[in-house]
Amino acid sequence: MSDRQISSSRTVAAPPDRIFDLLADPARHPELDGSGSVRASLGQGPGRLSLGARFGMRMRLGLPYTILNTVVEFEEGRLIAWRHFSGHRWRWRLVDLGDGRTEVTETFDWSTASSPRAIELLGFPARNRRGIEATLDRLVTRFG
């Protein structure tokens, strides 16, 4: 793992396919977002994500804005990652633990960003760590 990545994991009481269905549907991203910044899908792009799919989201971080994402990593039921315009990635890895349980890891990876130092100076790693923790807690509660 790069020093420009932060991750956290939780065990969720649901099989990987149920969790992945939520992650692969951009219209449902506000349901799981713990940061409070994801507001709604723009309705652009597919209803279900796949490798190379592009989708837009309405966001709010102080001020409202929109962002276009591209899916850059994809393994059905196991891995999905999308890239923002500046190159940083949000990655979700699911590991089937059996008995209807899944280890879910969310990663914010700014090692691929066009300006990783700017992301650090603006405090996004610490802010995003809090968002990741809250998002994973929401998943545990949702499927618990």
PyRosetta script that sets phi, psi and omega in degrees:
from pyrosetta import init, pose_from_sequence

init()
pose = pose_from_sequence("MSDRQISSSRTVAAPPDRIFDLLADPARHPELDGSGSVRASLGQGPGRLSLGARFGMRMRLGLPYTILNTVVEFEEGRLIAWRHFSGHRWRWRLVDLGDGRTEVTETFDWSTASSPRAIELLGFPARNRRGIEATLDRLVTRFG")
pose.set_psi(1, 137.7)
pose.set_omega(1, 178.0)
pose.set_phi(2, -70.4)
pose.set_psi(2, 156.9)
pose.set_omega(2, 173.9)
pose.set_phi(3, -76.4)
pose.set_psi(3, -0.2)
pose.set_omega(3, 175.5)
pose.set_phi(4, -110.6)
pose.set_psi(4, 42.3)
pose.set_omega(4, 174.6)
pose.set_phi(5, -140.2)
pose.set_psi(5, 144.6)
pose.set_omega(5, 169.9)
pose.set_phi(6, -129.6)
pose.set_psi(6, 141.7)
pose.set_omega(6, -177.7)
pose.set_phi(7, -142.3)
pose.set_psi(7, 158.5)
pose.set_omega(7, 169.9)
pose.set_phi(8, -150.3)
pose.set_psi(8, 155.1)
pose.set_omega(8, -177.7)
pose.set_phi(9, -132.4)
pose.set_psi(9, 153.1)
pose.set_omega(9, 173.3)
pose.set_phi(10, -143.2)
pose.set_psi(10, 153.5)
pose.set_omega(10, 169.9)
pose.set_phi(11, -92.5)
pose.set_psi(11, 125.2)
pose.set_omega(11, -176.5)
pose.set_phi(12, -114.4)
pose.set_psi(12, 135.9)
pose.set_omega(12, -177.3)
pose.set_phi(13, -82.4)
pose.set_psi(13, 63.9)
pose.set_omega(13, 177.0)
pose.set_phi(14, -158.5)
pose.set_psi(14, 150.6)
pose.set_omega(14, 176.5)
pose.set_phi(15, -71.0)
pose.set_psi(15, 155.0)
pose.set_omega(15, -176.3)
pose.set_phi(16, -54.8)
pose.set_psi(16, -38.1)
pose.set_omega(16, -176.6)
pose.set_phi(17, -63.4)
pose.set_psi(17, -35.5)
pose.set_omega(17, 178.5)
pose.set_phi(18, -67.5)
pose.set_psi(18, -41.5)
pose.set_omega(18, 179.7)
pose.set_phi(19, -69.6)
pose.set_psi(19, -42.4)
pose.set_omega(19, -179.0)
pose.set_phi(20, -63.5)
pose.set_psi(20, -36.3)
pose.set_omega(20, 177.3)
pose.set_phi(21, -58.6)
pose.set_psi(21, -37.8)
pose.set_omega(21, 176.8)
pose.set_phi(22, -67.5)
pose.set_psi(22, -45.0)
pose.set_omega(22, -179.0)
pose.set_phi(23, -66.8)
pose.set_psi(23, -34.0)
pose.set_omega(23, -175.6)
pose.set_phi(24, -84.0)
pose.set_psi(24, -0.4)
pose.set_omega(24, 179.2)
pose.set_phi(25, -112.5)
pose.set_psi(25, 99.8)
pose.set_omega(25, -175.3)
pose.set_phi(26, -60.9)
pose.set_psi(26, -27.2)
pose.set_omega(26, 178.6)
pose.set_phi(27, -64.0)
pose.set_psi(27, -21.1)
pose.set_omega(27, -178.2)
pose.set_phi(28, -98.4)
pose.set_psi(28, -1.5)
pose.set_omega(28, -179.1)
pose.set_phi(29, -57.1)
pose.set_psi(29, -37.5)
pose.set_omega(29, 177.2)
pose.set_phi(30, -60.8)
pose.set_psi(30, -25.3)
pose.set_omega(30, 179.3)
pose.set_phi(31, -65.4)
pose.set_psi(31, -30.5)
pose.set_omega(31, -175.3)
pose.set_phi(32, -105.1)
pose.set_psi(32, -16.4)
pose.set_omega(32, -176.4)
pose.set_phi(33, -64.0)
pose.set_psi(33, 121.5)
pose.set_omega(33, 177.6)
pose.set_phi(34, -95.7)
pose.set_psi(34, -6.1)
pose.set_omega(34, -177.9)
pose.set_phi(35, -82.3)
pose.set_psi(35, -21.7)
pose.set_omega(35, -176.2)
pose.set_phi(36, 81.9)
pose.set_psi(36, 4.4)
pose.set_omega(36, -177.5)
pose.set_phi(37, -95.1)
pose.set_psi(37, -23.5)
pose.set_omega(37, -178.5)
pose.set_phi(38, -85.5)
pose.set_psi(38, 116.6)
pose.set_omega(38, -174.4)
pose.set_phi(39, -100.8)
pose.set_psi(39, -47.7)
pose.set_omega(39, -176.0)
pose.set_phi(40, -168.7)
pose.set_psi(40, 157.4)
pose.set_omega(40, 172.4)
pose.set_phi(41, -74.3)
pose.set_psi(41, 147.4)
pose.set_omega(41, 174.6)
pose.set_phi(42, -78.6)
pose.set_psi(42, -7.3)
pose.set_omega(42, -178.4)
pose.set_phi(43, 77.7)
pose.set_psi(43, 8.3)
pose.set_omega(43, 176.5)
pose.set_phi(44, -94.2)
pose.set_psi(44, 144.1)
pose.set_omega(44, 176.9)
pose.set_phi(45, 92.7)
pose.set_psi(45, -176.1)
pose.set_omega(45, -174.7)
pose.set_phi(46, -74.6)
pose.set_psi(46, 159.1)
pose.set_omega(46, 174.0)
pose.set_phi(47, -73.0)
pose.set_psi(47, -25.2)
pose.set_omega(47, 177.2)
pose.set_phi(48, -129.3)
pose.set_psi(48, 129.1)
pose.set_omega(48, -176.5)
pose.set_phi(49, -75.2)
pose.set_psi(49, 153.6)
pose.set_omega(49, 175.4)
pose.set_phi(50, -152.5)
pose.set_psi(50, 172.6)
pose.set_omega(50, -179.1)
pose.set_phi(51, -56.8)
pose.set_psi(51, 129.0)
pose.set_omega(51, 178.9)
pose.set_phi(52, 87.7)
pose.set_psi(52, -10.0)
pose.set_omega(52, -179.0)
pose.set_phi(53, -64.4)
pose.set_psi(53, 144.1)
pose.set_omega(53, 177.0)
pose.set_phi(54, -115.3)
pose.set_psi(54, 138.1)
pose.set_omega(54, 179.5)
pose.set_phi(55, -148.1)
pose.set_psi(55, 146.4)
pose.set_omega(55, -178.4)
pose.set_phi(56, -108.8)
pose.set_psi(56, 148.5)
pose.set_omega(56, 179.6)
pose.set_phi(57, -132.0)
pose.set_psi(57, 145.3)
pose.set_omega(57, 169.1)
pose.set_phi(58, -87.8)
pose.set_psi(58, 130.3)
pose.set_omega(58, -174.5)
pose.set_phi(59, -128.6)
pose.set_psi(59, 167.4)
pose.set_omega(59, 172.2)
pose.set_phi(60, -150.4)
pose.set_psi(60, 121.8)
pose.set_omega(60, 174.9)
pose.set_phi(61, -139.7)
pose.set_psi(61, 84.7)
pose.set_omega(61, -168.7)
pose.set_phi(62, 82.1)
pose.set_psi(62, -70.0)
pose.set_omega(62, 177.7)
pose.set_phi(63, -111.1)
pose.set_psi(63, 152.4)
pose.set_omega(63, 176.9)
pose.set_phi(64, -72.1)
pose.set_psi(64, 148.0)
pose.set_omega(64, 176.3)
pose.set_phi(65, -157.2)
pose.set_psi(65, 170.3)
pose.set_omega(65, 174.5)
pose.set_phi(66, -120.0)
pose.set_psi(66, 155.5)
pose.set_omega(66, -179.7)
pose.set_phi(67, -142.1)
pose.set_psi(67, 142.9)
pose.set_omega(67, 177.3)
pose.set_phi(68, -106.1)
pose.set_psi(68, 131.5)
pose.set_omega(68, -178.0)
pose.set_phi(69, -118.7)
pose.set_psi(69, 153.7)
pose.set_omega(69, 175.7)
pose.set_phi(70, -129.0)
pose.set_psi(70, 129.6)
pose.set_omega(70, 177.7)
pose.set_phi(71, -73.5)
pose.set_psi(71, 121.1)
pose.set_omega(71, -174.5)
pose.set_phi(72, -115.6)
pose.set_psi(72, -11.2)
pose.set_omega(72, 175.2)
pose.set_phi(73, -139.2)
pose.set_psi(73, 137.2)
pose.set_omega(73, -178.4)
pose.set_phi(74, -159.4)
pose.set_psi(74, 123.7)
pose.set_omega(74, 169.2)
pose.set_phi(75, -136.6)
pose.set_psi(75, 111.9)
pose.set_omega(75, -175.3)
pose.set_phi(76, -46.7)
pose.set_psi(76, 125.8)
pose.set_omega(76, 176.3)
pose.set_phi(77, 76.5)
pose.set_psi(77, -2.5)
pose.set_omega(77, -174.2)
pose.set_phi(78, -130.6)
pose.set_psi(78, -36.7)
pose.set_omega(78, -172.0)
pose.set_phi(79, -152.2)
pose.set_psi(79, 134.4)
pose.set_omega(79, 172.1)
pose.set_phi(80, -148.4)
pose.set_psi(80, 137.8)
pose.set_omega(80, 176.3)
pose.set_phi(81, -144.3)
pose.set_psi(81, 141.7)
pose.set_omega(81, 174.8)
pose.set_phi(82, -126.2)
pose.set_psi(82, 152.9)
pose.set_omega(82, -176.1)
pose.set_phi(83, -112.8)
pose.set_psi(83, 136.4)
pose.set_omega(83, 172.8)
pose.set_phi(84, -85.4)
pose.set_psi(84, 173.6)
pose.set_omega(84, -176.5)
pose.set_phi(85, -57.6)
pose.set_psi(85, -31.7)
pose.set_omega(85, -178.3)
pose.set_phi(86, -86.0)
pose.set_psi(86, -1.2)
pose.set_omega(86, 174.3)
pose.set_phi(87, 101.5)
pose.set_psi(87, -13.5)
pose.set_omega(87, 178.4)
pose.set_phi(88, -72.0)
pose.set_psi(88, 157.2)
pose.set_omega(88, -172.1)
pose.set_phi(89, -126.0)
pose.set_psi(89, 149.1)
pose.set_omega(89, 168.0)
pose.set_phi(90, -112.7)
pose.set_psi(90, 123.4)
pose.set_omega(90, -174.4)
pose.set_phi(91, -124.3)
pose.set_psi(91, 139.1)
pose.set_omega(91, 176.1)
pose.set_phi(92, -124.2)
pose.set_psi(92, 125.0)
pose.set_omega(92, 177.0)
pose.set_phi(93, -119.5)
pose.set_psi(93, 131.1)
pose.set_omega(93, -179.6)
pose.set_phi(94, -117.3)
pose.set_psi(94, 130.6)
pose.set_omega(94, 178.5)
pose.set_phi(95, -122.4)
pose.set_psi(95, 121.1)
pose.set_omega(95, 179.8)
pose.set_phi(96, -71.8)
pose.set_psi(96, 118.1)
pose.set_omega(96, 179.5)
pose.set_phi(97, -94.6)
pose.set_psi(97, -2.2)
pose.set_omega(97, -176.6)
pose.set_phi(98, 83.3)
pose.set_psi(98, 170.4)
pose.set_omega(98, 178.7)
pose.set_phi(99, 54.2)
pose.set_psi(99, 31.4)
pose.set_omega(99, 177.4)
pose.set_phi(100, 72.5)
pose.set_psi(100, 21.2)
pose.set_omega(100, 179.8)
pose.set_phi(101, -117.6)
pose.set_psi(101, 148.4)
pose.set_omega(101, -178.4)
pose.set_phi(102, -136.5)
pose.set_psi(102, 135.2)
pose.set_omega(102, 169.2)
pose.set_phi(103, -85.4)
pose.set_psi(103, 121.7)
pose.set_omega(103, -179.2)
pose.set_phi(104, -111.4)
pose.set_psi(104, 124.8)
pose.set_omega(104, 177.0)
pose.set_phi(105, -119.5)
pose.set_psi(105, 125.2)
pose.set_omega(105, 174.2)
pose.set_phi(106, -108.8)
pose.set_psi(106, 136.7)
pose.set_omega(106, -178.0)
pose.set_phi(107, -130.0)
pose.set_psi(107, 134.0)
pose.set_omega(107, 167.2)
pose.set_phi(108, -102.4)
pose.set_psi(108, 118.5)
pose.set_omega(108, -174.3)
pose.set_phi(109, -120.6)
pose.set_psi(109, 106.1)
pose.set_omega(109, 178.5)
pose.set_phi(110, -104.7)
pose.set_psi(110, 11.5)
pose.set_omega(110, 176.8)
pose.set_phi(111, -67.4)
pose.set_psi(111, -22.3)
pose.set_omega(111, -179.2)
pose.set_phi(112, -95.5)
pose.set_psi(112, 1.8)
pose.set_omega(112, -176.9)
pose.set_phi(113, -71.6)
pose.set_psi(113, 152.2)
pose.set_omega(113, 178.4)
pose.set_phi(114, -69.6)
pose.set_psi(114, -26.1)
pose.set_omega(114, 178.6)
pose.set_phi(115, -139.8)
pose.set_psi(115, 73.3)
pose.set_omega(115, -177.1)
pose.set_phi(116, -61.0)
pose.set_psi(116, -32.9)
pose.set_omega(116, -179.5)
pose.set_phi(117, -64.8)
pose.set_psi(117, -37.3)
pose.set_omega(117, 178.1)
pose.set_phi(118, -63.6)
pose.set_psi(118, -39.9)
pose.set_omega(118, 177.7)
pose.set_phi(119, -60.4)
pose.set_psi(119, -41.3)
pose.set_omega(119, 178.8)
pose.set_phi(120, -67.8)
pose.set_psi(120, -45.3)
pose.set_omega(120, -178.7)
pose.set_phi(121, -63.1)
pose.set_psi(121, -31.6)
pose.set_omega(121, 179.3)
pose.set_phi(122, -82.1)
pose.set_psi(122, -3.1)
pose.set_omega(122, 175.1)
pose.set_phi(123, 80.5)
pose.set_psi(123, 15.8)
pose.set_omega(123, -177.5)
pose.set_phi(124, -65.4)
pose.set_psi(124, -35.7)
pose.set_omega(124, 179.1)
pose.set_phi(125, -57.8)
pose.set_psi(125, -47.0)
pose.set_omega(125, -179.6)
pose.set_phi(126, -67.2)
pose.set_psi(126, -43.3)
pose.set_omega(126, 179.0)
pose.set_phi(127, -62.1)
pose.set_psi(127, -44.2)
pose.set_omega(127, -178.2)
pose.set_phi(128, -70.1)
pose.set_psi(128, -30.2)
pose.set_omega(128, 175.1)
pose.set_phi(129, -60.2)
pose.set_psi(129, -44.8)
pose.set_omega(129, 178.0)
pose.set_phi(130, -62.0)
pose.set_psi(130, -41.9)
pose.set_omega(130, 178.4)
pose.set_phi(131, -63.3)
pose.set_psi(131, -41.6)
pose.set_omega(131, 178.0)
pose.set_phi(132, -61.0)
pose.set_psi(132, -47.7)
pose.set_omega(132, -180.0)
pose.set_phi(133, -58.6)
pose.set_psi(133, -45.3)
pose.set_omega(133, -179.3)
pose.set_phi(134, -67.1)
pose.set_psi(134, -37.7)
pose.set_omega(134, 178.2)
pose.set_phi(135, -64.3)
pose.set_psi(135, -46.3)
pose.set_omega(135, 179.6)
pose.set_phi(136, -64.3)
pose.set_psi(136, -37.5)
pose.set_omega(136, 175.5)
pose.set_phi(137, -61.6)
pose.set_psi(137, -39.5)
pose.set_omega(137, 177.6)
pose.set_phi(138, -62.7)
pose.set_psi(138, -40.5)
pose.set_omega(138, 178.5)
pose.set_phi(139, -63.0)
pose.set_psi(139, -44.5)
pose.set_omega(139, 179.1)
pose.set_phi(140, -59.0)
pose.set_psi(140, -46.6)
pose.set_omega(140, -179.3)
pose.set_phi(141, -65.6)
pose.set_psi(141, -43.6)
pose.set_omega(141, -178.0)
pose.set_phi(142, -58.8)
pose.set_psi(142, -43.4)
pose.set_omega(142, -176.4)
pose.set_phi(143, -99.7)
pose.set_psi(143, -1.6)
pose.set_omega(143, -176.5)
pose.set_phi(144, -78.1)
pose.dump_pdb("model.pdb")
